[in-house]
Amino acid sequence: MKSHTLVFAGASVIVFGMVTLAEVKIVADRSENPTASFKFKNVPAPSKNDAATKARFTIVDGMEDNNGGTIDRLHDGRVPTEDDQPSENFFFQAGTDGGRVLVDLGGAIDIQQISRAKYDANYRITGNFLNWVTEKYAKDIVEKLNSAARGGNYNEDLWKNYTGRKVEELGAEWKEFHLNRLAAASPAASGESKINALTEEEKKAGWKLLFNGRDLESWHNFKTNSIRPGWQVKDGALTCADPHDAGDLCTKDQYDGFELQLDYNISEGGNSGIMYHVTDQGRTAWATGPEVQLEDNAKAADPQRCGWLYALYQPPIDPKTDKPLDATKPAGQWNHIRLLITPEKCEHEINGVKYFDYILGSEDFSQRVARSKFSRMPLFAKSHIGYLALQGDHGQVSFRNIKIRPIEAKK
């Protein structure tokens, strides 16, 4: 086996894979007056040719913080050059319990060391580690450590004073804790990956996977039995790689009531959509199926924003911005969508934030349709069953973790 060094910056990582004879060391250092060229004596700087450089980093639990950089910052071979440069680091969303990152090294290797290097003028340590220490040993340790750091009085003896254990001992125990979690949650233990897969609980609840990460078996282009070359499977994602030769992609099966969840990643200025209750009777997919808009809210030209029911419903005004609520992440990052479509109620959620609800065929819904361009389409939103369709002619977009839970109509 080859021996490599895995270097990352800015977050805690769980490494899944075949690793032999690996020894993990936690090294901490601090400078009172750092400069952009400052280097730790005991902590190696990131390298551009280490094992992490070509690895695939995927978030399996938790959400990115929009104030930081993308997950690629963990293995880009760079460190921040200023004392406050969050865009050069990766953070899980503030106020949450952090998360987990899957590191696919592409094969079995012998990891020589795992290093975390970070330039910062302030004392910091991983939030995951602090959360663990807080829950297990001292609920007020963060406040105490921050107070000591602000006063210039931080030293490692404080950890033993507050918890009864040296920081090295805490690190070893924390490592053991995560190794146990790794053993229980790794693909080898569970027999499946968490990307494009269902848990046993989801299977029991009636969820079905619409994309397996390998092929387009469950899909076809609108009004055909084939798939145009613009739709491809890339890095485990269903991708509209060439919108000039893609068209709208439909599911093999039709659905009436359902709950749909998926992740999407859209290109800069990109525009796409998710349509439901699509039938073959219309000239286009959107002539029969209502469309949930997907787009890069920052740079897309269409004024209909992501998550809106196109030309019909939009979220309320956010008092913080005086604009319609926007819970999307920037282009190039994964967003999560949840749609509930039933005769009783329909709901749209983006990244866990509910936008609005409505009732298909209600007086309010019908009035909105009558005031829209869809009033000229006699078959629009008339069918109670149909295909799901992904729009593929307005920009590059990728989808993953596409799963649906059919819901039977109430009798």
C-alpha positions in Angstrom: 0.0 0.0 0.0 1.1 3.6 -0.6 1.7 5.9 2.3 0.0 9.3 2.1 -0.6 12.3 4.3 -4.2 13.5 4.5 -4.4 17.2 5.2 -7.5 19.3 5.7 -8.5 22.7 7.0 -11.4 24.1 9.0 -13.7 21.1 10.0 -13.9 17.8 11.7 -13.9 14.8 9.3 -14.7 11.2 9.5 -12.7 9.1 7.0 -14.5 6.1 5.6 -12.5 3.5 3.8 -9.9 0.9 4.3 -7.1 2.3 6.5 -4.3 0.3 8.0 -1.9 1.1 10.7 -3.2 4.7 10.9 -2.3 6.8 13.9 -4.1 10.0 14.6 -2.5 12.7 16.6 -4.1 16.0 17.8 -1.6 18.9 17.8 -2.5 22.4 19.0 -0.4 25.6 18.7 -1.1 29.3 19.0 0.7 32.5 18.1 0.2 35.8 19.8 1.2 37.9 16.8 0.7 35.9 13.7 1.3 37.2 10.2 0.2 35.9 6.8 3.4 33.9 6.5 3.1 32.4 10.0 3.6 28.7 10.2 3.1 26.4 13.2 6.2 24.5 14.4 4.4 21.3 15.1 1.4 21.4 12.7 2.3 20.8 9.0 0.7 23.1 6.4 -1.6 21.7 3.7 0.0 20.2 0.7 -1.2 20.1 -2.9 -0.1 16.5 -3.5 -1.4 14.7 -0.4 -4.0 12.0 -0.2 -6.9 14.5 0.3 -6.2 16.5 -2.9 -7.9 14.1 -5.2 -10.4 12.7 -2.6 -14.1 13.3 -2.8 -15.5 15.2 0.2 -19.3 14.9 0.7 -21.5 16.1 3.5 -23.5 13.2 4.9 -25.0 15.0 7.9 -25.4 18.7 8.7 -25.5 21.9 6.6 -22.9 24.3 5.2 -22.7 27.8 6.7 -23.1 30.3 4.0 -20.6 32.6 5.8 -17.8 30.2 5.1 -16.4 28.6 2.0 -17.5 25.4 0.2 -16.5 22.0 1.3 -13.7 22.0 -1.3 -11.8 24.4 1.1 -11.0 21.3 3.2 -8.6 19.9 0.6 -7.6 22.8 -1.7 -4.0 22.9 -0.4 -4.4 26.5 0.9 -4.7 28.2 4.3 -6.2 31.7 5.0 -3.9 34.6 4.6 -5.7 37.0 6.9 -6.8 36.9 10.5 -10.5 36.9 9.6 -11.1 35.1 6.3 -14.1 32.7 6.7 -14.4 32.2 3.0 -11.2 30.2 3.1 -12.5 27.8 5.7 -15.4 25.4 5.8 -18.0 25.6 8.6 -21.1 23.7 9.4 -24.1 26.0 10.0 -23.9 28.2 13.1 -26.2 27.2 15.9 -26.4 23.5 14.9 -24.6 20.5 16.3 -22.2 20.4 13.4 -22.2 17.4 11.1 -20.2 14.7 9.4 -18.1 14.6 6.2 -17.5 11.5 4.1 -14.0 11.4 2.6 -13.7 8.9 -0.3 -9.9 8.4 -0.9 -10.7 6.3 -4.0 -9.1 3.2 -2.7 -7.2 1.5 0.2 -4.2 3.4 1.4 -2.1 3.6 4.5 -2.7 7.0 6.1 0.5 8.4 7.6 -1.1 11.3 9.4 -4.2 13.6 9.5 -3.4 17.2 9.9 -5.6 20.3 10.4 -3.9 23.6 9.6 -5.6 26.9 10.1 -4.2 30.5 10.2 -6.1 32.6 12.7 -5.2 35.3 15.1 -7.7 34.0 17.7 -7.9 30.8 19.7 -10.2 28.3 18.1 -10.8 24.6 18.2 -13.3 22.5 16.3 -16.9 23.0 17.3 -17.5 19.2 17.1 -14.9 18.6 19.8 -16.2 21.5 22.0 -19.8 20.2 21.7 -18.6 16.8 22.9 -16.7 18.2 25.8 -19.6 20.5 26.8 -22.1 17.7 26.8 -19.9 15.2 28.6 -17.8 17.3 31.1 -18.5 21.0 31.5 -21.4 22.9 30.1 -19.7 26.3 30.6 -16.3 25.5 29.3 -16.7 27.4 26.0 -17.5 30.6 28.0 -14.6 30.1 30.3 -12.1 29.3 27.5 -13.2 32.3 25.4 -12.9 34.5 28.5 -9.3 33.3 29.1 -8.4 33.7 25.4 -9.7 37.3 25.3 -7.6 38.1 28.3 -4.5 36.5 26.9 -4.5 33.9 29.6 -5.2 30.7 27.7 -3.1 27.7 28.3 -3.7 23.9 28.1 -3.9 23.5 31.9 -7.3 25.2 31.8 -8.8 22.0 30.2 -7.8 19.9 33.3 -9.0 22.6 35.6 -12.4 22.6 34.1 -12.8 18.9 33.1 -10.4 17.0 35.3 -8.6 15.7 32.2 -5.7 16.9 30.0 -6.6 18.1 26.5 -4.6 15.1 25.1 -6.7 12.8 27.2 -9.9 14.5 26.0 -8.7 14.2 22.4 -8.0 10.5 22.8 -11.5 9.9 24.3 -13.1 12.0 21.6 -11.3 10.1 18.9 -12.5 6.8 20.5 -16.0 8.1 20.5 -15.9 8.9 16.8 -14.2 5.6 15.9 -17.1 3.8 17.6 -19.6 5.9 15.6 -17.6 5.2 12.5 -17.8 1.5 13.0 -21.5 1.7 13.4 -22.2 4.1 10.6 -19.7 3.1 7.9 -20.8 1.6 4.6 -19.1 -1.6 5.5 -21.1 -1.9 8.7 -24.5 -0.8 7.2 -24.0 -2.4 3.8 -25.0 0.8 2.0 -23.9 4.3 1.4 -26.0 7.2 2.7 -25.9 9.0 -0.7 -28.6 7.9 -3.1 -29.8 5.2 -0.7 -32.6 4.6 1.7 -32.3 3.8 5.4 -34.2 0.8 6.8 -36.5 3.2 8.6 -37.3 5.0 5.3 -38.0 1.7 3.5 -40.4 0.7 6.2 -42.1 4.1 5.9 -42.8 3.6 2.2 -40.0 5.7 0.6 -38.8 4.8 -2.8 -35.5 5.8 -4.5 -35.9 7.4 -7.9 -32.2 7.6 -8.7 -29.6 5.0 -7.6 -26.5 7.1 -8.4 -25.4 4.7 -11.2 -27.9 4.9 -14.1 -31.1 6.5 -15.4 -33.2 3.3 -15.4 -36.2 5.0 -13.7 -36.3 8.0 -16.2 -37.1 9.0 -19.8 -37.5 12.2 -21.7 -40.9 13.8 -22.1 -43.1 11.9 -24.6 -40.3 9.5 -25.5 -38.9 6.1 -24.3 -35.3 7.3 -24.6 -32.9 9.8 -22.8 -31.1 12.5 -24.6 -27.3 12.7 -24.2 -27.5 16.0 -22.2 -28.6 14.0 -19.2 -25.8 12.1 -17.6 -24.7 10.4 -14.4 -21.7 12.3 -13.0 -20.0 11.7 -9.6 -23.2 9.9 -8.3 -25.5 12.8 -9.4 -28.2 12.9 -12.0 -26.9 15.9 -14.1 -28.1 18.1 -16.9 -24.6 18.5 -18.3 -25.7 19.9 -21.7 -29.0 21.9 -21.5 -28.9 22.3 -25.3 -29.4 18.6 -25.7 -31.3 17.5 -22.6 -35.0 18.4 -22.5 -37.4 17.6 -19.7 -36.7 14.3 -17.9 -39.7 12.4 -16.6 -40.1 9.5 -14.1 -41.1 6.1 -15.4 -44.0 5.9 -12.9 -46.8 8.3 -12.3 -47.9 9.7 -8.9 -50.9 11.3 -7.4 -50.3 12.2 -3.8 -46.7 12.1 -2.6 -43.9 13.5 -0.5 -40.7 14.2 -2.5 -37.3 15.0 -1.2 -34.1 15.7 -3.1 -30.9 17.6 -3.2 -30.0 19.9 -6.1 -26.9 21.8 -7.1 -27.4 24.5 -9.8 -24.8 26.4 -11.9 -24.2 30.1 -11.7 -27.1 31.9 -13.3 -28.8 28.5 -13.8 -32.5 27.9 -14.1 -34.4 24.6 -13.8 -37.6 23.2 -12.2 -39.5 20.3 -10.8 -42.9 19.6 -12.3 -45.6 17.3 -11.0 -48.8 15.7 -12.4 -47.3 15.9 -15.9 -49.2 14.1 -18.6 -48.5 13.3 -22.2 -51.5 15.3 -23.4 -49.7 18.6 -23.3 -47.4 20.0 -25.9 -44.8 20.6 -23.2 -44.4 19.2 -19.7 -45.3 22.5 -18.1 -48.5 22.8 -20.1 -50.0 20.2 -17.7 -47.8 20.1 -14.7 -47.3 22.9 -12.1 -43.6 23.8 -11.8 -41.6 24.3 -8.7 -38.9 26.8 -9.8 -35.2 26.1 -9.3 -32.6 28.7 -10.0 -29.6 30.6 -8.9 -31.4 33.4 -7.1 -28.4 35.7 -7.3 -27.8 35.7 -11.0 -30.6 34.0 -12.9 -32.6 36.3 -15.2 -36.1 34.9 -14.4 -37.8 36.9 -11.6 -39.6 33.8 -10.5 -37.3 32.6 -7.6 -36.3 29.2 -6.3 -38.9 27.3 -4.5 -41.8 29.3 -5.8 -44.8 27.6 -7.6 -44.1 29.2 -10.9 -46.3 32.4 -11.5 -48.7 31.2 -8.8 -47.3 31.2 -5.2 -44.3 32.8 -3.5 -43.1 32.9 0.1 -43.9 35.9 2.4 -41.7 38.9 2.8 -38.7 38.4 5.0 -38.6 41.4 7.4 -34.8 41.2 7.6 -34.5 41.9 3.8 -37.9 43.3 2.8 -37.8 40.7 0.0 -39.5 37.4 -0.4 -38.1 34.7 1.9 -35.0 33.1 0.5 -33.4 30.0 2.2 -31.3 28.9 -0.7 -27.5 28.5 -0.7 -25.4 30.0 -3.5 -24.8 28.4 -6.9 -22.4 25.4 -6.7 -23.7 24.3 -3.3 -26.2 21.5 -2.5 -29.7 22.6 -1.5 -32.4 20.3 -0.1 -36.0 20.4 -1.3 -39.1 18.9 0.3 -42.5 18.9 -1.5 -45.7 17.6 -0.1 -48.5 17.2 -2.8 -51.8 15.9 -1.6 -55.5 16.8 -2.3 -55.7 18.2 1.2 -52.6 20.4 1.2 -49.4 21.1 -0.7 -46.2 22.4 0.9 -42.9 23.7 -0.4 -39.7 23.7 1.8 -36.2 24.7 0.9 -33.4 23.7 3.3 -35.8 23.0 6.0 -37.6 26.3 5.7 -41.3 26.2 4.8 -42.2 28.7 2.1 -46.0 28.3 1.8 -48.9 25.9 1.4 -51.9 25.8 -1.0 -54.7 23.5 -2.1 -54.8 22.3 -5.7 -58.1 23.1 -7.3 -59.2 25.4 -4.5 -60.9 28.7 -5.2 -57.7 30.6 -4.4 -55.6 28.3 -6.6 -58.1 28.6 -9.5 -58.2 32.4 -9.3 -54.4 32.6 -9.4 -54.3 30.3 -12.5 -56.9 32.5 -14.2 -54.6 35.6 -13.7 -51.5 33.8 -15.0 -50.3 32.7 -18.4 -51.5 29.2 -17.6 -55.1 30.4 -18.1 -54.4 29.9 -21.8 -53.5 26.2 -21.2 -56.7 24.2 -20.8 -55.0 21.1 -19.4 -52.9 22.9 -16.8 -53.2 21.4 -13.3 -56.3 19.4 -14.3 -54.9 15.9 -13.8 -54.6 14.5 -10.3 -51.9 12.0 -11.3 -48.9 12.2 -13.6 -45.1 12.1 -14.0 -42.5 14.0 -12.0 -40.4 16.0 -14.5 -37.0 17.7 -14.2 -36.5 20.7 -16.4 -33.4 20.4 -18.6 -33.2 23.3 -21.1 -32.3 26.4 -19.1 -28.9 25.6 -17.5 -26.7 23.0 -15.8 -28.1 21.4 -12.7 -27.4 18.2 -10.7 -29.7 16.1 -8.5 -29.1 13.4 -5.9 -30.9 11.6 -3.1 -34.1 11.8 -5.1 -36.7 9.9 -3.1 -40.5 9.8 -3.0 -43.1 8.5 -0.5 -46.4 7.8 -2.3 -49.5 8.9 -0.3 -52.8 7.3 -0.9 -55.8 9.7 -1.2 -58.1 9.8 1.8 -61.4 8.0 1.3 
